[in-house]
């Protein structure tokens, strides 16, 4: 579950991710891939993923591409320094 703008949990089960925006707040690059377990497709591949450089923004639109969010399609893996921080905006529908 994600935290919504009102602080409550948001459940995207049965929806597609329409847009994702990531701001890397860290001093090092952040790599985002489809999760190794229950990976969600549509934006990120499990093999190479996408690298967001330090201080950069990444915004992607899918136009209904990828899997619906469900029990077996729900995770993205992030690789950074271990203390890396980022801001996320996810639009589902």
Secondary structure, 3 states (H helix, E strand, C coil): CEECCCCCEECCCCCCEEEEEEEECCCCCEEEEECCCCECCCCCCCCCCEEECCCCEEEEECCCCCCCCECCECEEEEECCCCCCEEEEEEEC
